[in-house]
Amino acid sequence: MVTRSKNGISKKKIVHTTTTKPTPDYLLTEPPNLTIASKIPEWTAAMRDEFDALQRHNTWSLVPPSTGHNVIGCRWVYKLKRNSDGSISRYKARLVAKGFHQQPGLDFDETFSPVVKPPTVRIVLSLAAQHQWSLWQLDISNAFLHGFLKEDVFMIQPPSFVHSDYPNHVCKLHKSLYGLKQAPRAWFERFTSHLLTIGFTASTADPSLFVFRQVKRFGSSAYFLGLQIEYGPNCFPPLKLFCLTPHHHHSLIGALQYATFTRLDITYAVNQVCQYMHKPTTTHFAAAKRILRYLQGTLSLGIRFRSGSSFLTAFTDFDWAGDPYDRRSTTGITVFLGNNPITWVSKKQHTVSRSSTEAEYRALASGAAELAWLHQVLCDLGVVLPHAPTMWCDNTSAIALASNPFFHSRTKHIEVDYHFVRERVVRGDLSLMFISTDDQLANLFTKPLSTQRFQRLTSKLMFSTSEHSLEGGC
């Protein structure tokens, strides 16, 4: 018998090794569950502080369980609070109710709660720059716990904090705990009712805007809604989003949508990738990552709010039948308060337009509606415009249609938009002006542009400086 060893043939031995992932340092990252957090003194102390705060607010009372009760669950959620330099500020633990256990009509009814519109925030920032106002902000601890519940909601006792004398009792909630479906609405009702009693006036245009005619100082505003605000002698330099950390496609697109709060140069691109949220592919994910790379290379871009006169100017444009799949047109709108951009829109029109005039006129109607709303917000803030808002359009046929009382069968199907814009022009509430396509700023929000033209329009709308850097990191 001939063997490999006799012939000097050897086979390399394969050694199988196993590797284990290093255990994360949960003093530097959030623990995923209670089991891990309960072994770390810092997180245990954070849970104790949160539980004590809930007790002080009389958030619940313990009652015996009943067969007719829908008892929902709860869990602890952990978050590291960091300083602007990235160092750890404190360990935060929050008890969150499992609102997905709630049943409509039984332990919740109405859930809608208004959210402030981005143009409203930018209007306030623009007025602050124009009138040299100081910006102040307040932060209310355990905000949702101040809202009262109208429904009977029952919840299990918090894990690790079960009452030793009543281990089988459940919590009957009196306050709107985080995670409940009606919690934002309950907090909004409580907060707004208090603002009205101390002299604030509610805006008729934006239910989240309240005006008070006296100065109240709460704390200098450096960060607001995820925005970093920096002050200059004559303006507010770039407002910047300082953290985009996507985990999957949907969260990435959501982060990019929020980035358009100050990065108007990516509005059209984000609008395009948002149209494929229902079934994204690797191509769509690559497009979203390309937007991220562009943001990484242009971190110095932001919005500059400068002092100046208060007048509204809008630019409207369209891309006729630009979508190759359904041939719908895209509307682009940008509005200025003085020299400061306060709102911008890139949106596909709801119906197919049979002509470029029709597409432009739909864009005009959308722009006129936006100007009417912004005008009302300014009135609520006590700002008087020196003259009627001006809207710039590069389609002479649409301007003629709005300025002259002629109508025929080819434009009859846009009769509602026609009467809306025409009425505002006749009353003097709106002035339509012609602008060349080369100078049309709204062109940035309607279609892909060449690099040269994109950079030219971006330079007219945004402010770039290398002196200001982001704080906190990602």
Buried (B, 14 or more C-beta within 10 A) or exposed (E): EEEEEEEEEEEEEEEEEEEEEEEEEBEEEBBEEBEBBBEBEBBBEBBEBBBEBBEEBEBBEBBEEEEEBEBBBBBBBBEBEBEBEEEEEEBBBBBBBBBEBBEEEEBBEEBEBEEEBBBBBBBBBBBBBBEEEEBEEEEEEBBBBBBEBBBEBBBBBBBEBEEEEEEEBBBBBBBBBBBBBBBBBBBBBBBBEEBEEEEBBBBEBBBBBBEEEEEEEEEEBBBBEBBBBBBBEEBBBBBBBBEBEBEEBEEBBBBBBBBBBBBBBBBBBBBBBBEBEEEBEEEBBEBBEEBBEBBEEBBBBBBBBBBBEBBBBBBBBBBBBBBEEEEBBBBBBBBBBBBBBBBBBBBBBEEEBBBBBBBBBBBBBBBBBBBBBBBBBBBBBEBEBEEBBBBBBBBEBBBEBBEEEEBEEEBEEBEEBBEBBBEBBEEEBBBBEEBEEEEBBBBBBBBEBEEEEBEEBBEEBBBBBEEBEBBEEE
